[in-house]
Amino acid sequence: MRLKKARVKKYRSIRDTGWFDVEEAKTILVGPNEAGKTALLEALQKINPPREAVRNFDALRDYPRSEFNDIVSGKVRLEDMTIAEARFALEPEDKELIPPEFRDCDYLYGRRPDNSSWHALSGGPGRTTYGDIKKDLAGLCAHIDSRVPPPSEGAPVPMAPSAPLSALSRDWADTDEIKGNRATELKASLEKVFPYIEEGNETEQKRYDELIAVVGADERRYSALKTLHQRLPVFVHFRDYFRVRPLIHLEHLAQRVEKNLVDDEYYDYGNQCLLRLLGFSARELSDLGRAAEPQPGNIEALQKYRDQLDRRAYQLNAASVRLTEELRRVWMPDSTRAEANRLRVVADGQYLKVVVEDELGVEIELDQRSEGFQWLVSFFVVFFTEAADKHKNAVLLLDEPGLSLHGLKQRDFRKTISRLAESNQTLYTTHSPFLVGPDELGLVRVVEMTDRQIGTKVRTNVTAQDPAALLPLQEALGYDLAQSLFTQQRNLVLESLTDYWYVDAVAQLLRDANVVDLNEKISLVPASGSGKIVYWATILHAHELKVAALLDSDLAGDQAASQEILVHTLGNKAVLRTKDVYSGAVEKPAIEDLLRKTLVNIAKNDLEWDVAEAATAQRERSIIDVFANEVSDFSKYRLAKAFLRWTQNHRAADLSDNERSQWKKLIGTINWTLK
């Protein structure tokens, strides 16, 4: 199953984050210091933590301090609260294991502050009450009683066959749900009266079957919940990735392990992960390190001794090769110089050493390399060990990964996180612009705390009341623009980031469908507002680059298009307007009007914004104005992000004919203008 949404309440700085969306692969949490990002990850892990790795919730230390008296006074009962809850979408393999009527459900799971849990299914058949089946039960009872012949004159009146069934439900209220013991007892009573149903009576047979199905629904729901609970992914919170020490004394470590004196949280955890990755215990390697070579004449003992040494050498070599390959992918992925060269794990007597061999063949201990390099080695050792163990197919919660890496190394490590996320859904926090790709803004969730009375909030849309929360995103965009601004000969300047998303996403759909191909040499440049288009156009044009601008046909677009400096710089033909390709009733269409029908459907299905009736009644009005008028919390960012998600699972054929025609014309115009 896949984590779809999450919510945390009453944990440290968090009062209530609200529900926030989680992406299918990786989700990026950005925000300033003290916003509550680490607390959020810690709370999420408590949904389903590794069995032995996490301390339980402690109200004294974890409940919001300012509200702790509510617990002491009994005003708040921990068993009545939920500290962390999650909504999971079912994967095909999950659906195959549960009854058909629950396969379109979402699975909900929550953890309470007293460390108990609850789960439920969202969707599927609703709970049945006694009031729902009351008439059918009465009709069935009347039928089976009518099947009993009347007693002869003077004979005692026998008890009606339906009497136990009627007695069972006598004290039930119409609102009582048919579940638990009530469902079990009712099913048993129905089975007892089945022989009294007239054979061949289709009406009563159908009535009986429907009642049996109703009373069995709770049992099937329980079975589905039990199955899904067993498939609940483990939430693994990696904090500092526990450093691997460059020199390990095997006998000392073996003794600490045997005496249960290991310091898992700080010193020994990384070392133990390294040993597990190698396939040895500390005791095995220690004993091998001091084993005396057998006498020359003992062939069998010599062979056994040699096999042990070869096994150790081969496994150390295999681990060294794997770590080296991963390090090279991140450390110097585009260089022919092997700065990471070769990482070697060497057993020497009672010592296990981690050394790095440079391009000259010189071996240097790991602790003499940079902090960033040491961190990266430790990360791969711990992750490979954990991923191969119980945390496979887990939800990974990474707290500030790669903090000690250089910015460009962080950019390369971002690709590593993407690879991890292919098999392990990943959420990670960061302050670094290099860990947020320019094409990953749709994956970002902003974590902020502007008021301690309100606590930590998680914003699904890329907005925040605290400007510091958006700093990594601004830096990421700034860096990407600075790197690419003057590298492309052809540039299309767009009004906003959402316009960039629409043009880029639709162009890819039409390219995949061989409808029209937006020239890949054209760089799309979002200008953060129509008023700033003139600045971008002027700067790009000054560097003798080809430039065109795409403007909405609304008031802001008209004002930008009428600026003399823009027209003088680009010329009339290079100032493109949405109305030039639009074929609807809107007088001043925005770029969203080129996707009017599709956006209305997406908003209804994915965002629960139903404006279909208003959009039909107000055909001459821009769809953005319709949304803004009908939806109280409307956001252009959320709508655009929903469209991006939609394009991941749809094709150009899923657009309307008119939409495809308009976009084909627009992309053709862009290609011609910047040919």
Buried (B, 14 or more C-beta within 10 A) or exposed (E): BBBBBBBBBBBBBBBBBBBBBBBBBBBBBBBBEEBBBBBBBBBBBBBBBBEEBBEEBEBEEBBBEEEBEBBEEEEBEBEEBBBBBBBBBBEEEBBEBBBEBBBEBBBBBBBBBBEEBEBEBEEBBEEBBBEBBEEBBEEBBEBBBEEEEEEEEEEEEEEBBBEBBBEBBEEBEEEEBBBEEBBBBBBEBBEEBEEBBEEEEEEBBEBBEEBBEBBBBBBBBEBBBEBBEEBBBBBBBBEBBBBBBBBBBBBEBBBBBEEEEBEEEEBBBBBBBBBBBBBBBBBBBBBBBEEEEBEEEEEEEBEEBEEBBEBBEEBBEBBBEBBBEBBBBBBBEEEEEBBBBBBBBEBEEBBBBBBBBBEEEEEEEBEEBEEBBBBBBBBBBBBBBBBEEEBEEBBBBBBBBBBBBBEEBBBBBBEBBBEBBEEBBBBBBBBBBBBBBBEBBBBBBBBBBEEEEEBBBBBBBBEBEBEEBBBBBEBBBEBBBEEEBBEBBBBBBBBBBBBBBBBBBBBEBBBEEEBBEBBEEBBBBBBBEBEBBBBBBBBBBEEEBBBBBBBBBBEBBBEBBEBEEBBEBBEEEBBBBBBEBBEBEBEBBBBBBBBBBBBBBBBEEBBEBBBBEBBEEBEEBBBBBBBBEBBEEBBBBBBBBBBBBBBEEBEBEBBEEBBBBBBBBBBBBBBEBBE
